[in-house]
Amino acid sequence: MNNQNDKLPVFVYGTLLAGFGNHRNYVKPYQHEATSATIQGEIYHLPAGYPGLLKGEQEVVGEIVTFAPDVYEQALAGLDELETYYVWRG
């Protein structure tokens, strides 16, 4: 991603919200702006101990987080690691 327009905001919920451990480790360290938001979906509590979000009809409360351009890649890499989502960023 080289273009500022490619740097999309991220919807966060659950432990990535302010006051929770994952927010302290994966969001707060990076300059960002956060706006309260809701989306339509359904949260599942998976046996591994963390939530999953799928398309659904319920209201899910969270935030839209926009990371500053100079920390965007680093912040996203941390979120990808937390979610075990690996993308080649070559």
C-alpha positions as CSV (number, residue, x, y, z in Angstrom):
1,M,0.0,0.0,0.0
2,N,1.7,3.2,-1.2
3,N,-1.3,5.5,-1.6
4,Q,-2.9,7.3,1.3
5,N,-6.3,6.4,-0.2
6,D,-5.4,2.7,0.2
7,K,-5.2,3.1,4.0
8,L,-8.7,2.1,5.0
9,P,-10.2,2.6,8.5
10,V,-10.7,-0.5,10.7
11,F,-13.9,-1.5,12.6
12,V,-13.0,-2.8,16.0
13,Y,-15.2,-4.3,18.7
14,G,-14.8,-6.4,21.9
15,T,-11.3,-6.4,23.4
16,L,-10.0,-3.9,20.8
17,L,-12.1,-1.2,22.4
18,A,-10.7,1.3,24.9
19,G,-10.3,-0.1,28.4
20,F,-9.5,-3.7,27.3
21,G,-6.1,-5.4,27.0
22,N,-5.9,-5.7,23.2
23,H,-6.7,-2.0,22.8
24,R,-3.7,-1.2,25.1
25,N,-1.4,-3.4,23.0
26,Y,-2.7,-3.0,19.5
27,V,-4.5,0.3,19.1
28,K,-3.4,2.8,21.8
29,P,0.3,2.7,21.0
30,Y,-0.3,4.1,17.5
31,Q,-1.6,7.6,16.7
32,H,-5.2,7.2,15.6
33,E,-8.7,8.7,15.6
34,A,-11.6,6.6,16.8
35,T,-15.3,7.2,16.2
36,S,-18.2,5.3,17.8
37,A,-20.0,3.1,15.3
38,T,-22.3,0.2,14.9
39,I,-22.6,-2.5,12.2
40,Q,-25.1,-5.2,11.4
41,G,-23.7,-8.6,12.3
42,E,-23.6,-11.4,14.7
43,I,-20.9,-12.1,17.3
44,Y,-20.0,-15.7,18.0
45,H,-18.0,-16.8,21.0
46,L,-15.6,-19.3,19.7
47,P,-14.3,-22.3,21.8
48,A,-10.8,-20.9,21.5
49,G,-11.9,-18.0,23.8
50,Y,-12.3,-15.1,21.4
51,P,-15.2,-13.7,19.4
52,G,-15.9,-13.9,15.7
53,L,-18.1,-11.5,13.7
54,L,-20.2,-12.7,10.9
55,K,-22.9,-11.1,8.7
56,G,-26.2,-10.9,10.6
57,E,-29.1,-8.8,11.7
58,Q,-28.0,-7.8,15.2
59,E,-26.4,-4.4,16.1
60,V,-22.7,-4.7,17.0
61,V,-21.2,-1.8,18.8
62,G,-17.7,-0.8,18.1
63,E,-15.5,2.0,16.7
64,I,-14.1,3.0,13.4
65,V,-10.3,3.5,13.9
66,T,-8.2,5.4,11.4
67,F,-4.5,5.1,12.0
68,A,-2.1,7.9,11.1
69,P,-0.4,7.3,7.8
70,D,3.1,6.9,9.3
71,V,2.0,4.1,11.7
72,Y,-0.7,2.5,9.5
73,E,1.4,-0.5,8.2
74,Q,2.8,-1.2,11.7
75,A,-0.6,-1.0,13.4
76,L,-2.2,-3.2,10.8
77,A,0.6,-5.8,11.0
78,G,-0.1,-6.0,14.8
79,L,-3.8,-6.5,14.3
80,D,-3.1,-9.1,11.6
81,E,-0.9,-11.0,14.1
82,L,-3.5,-10.8,16.8
83,E,-6.2,-12.1,14.4
84,T,-3.7,-14.7,12.9
85,Y,-4.4,-13.1,9.5
86,Y,-1.3,-13.3,7.4
87,V,-0.9,-11.4,4.1
88,W,2.2,-11.1,2.1
89,R,3.0,-7.4,2.0
90,G,5.8,-7.6,-0.5
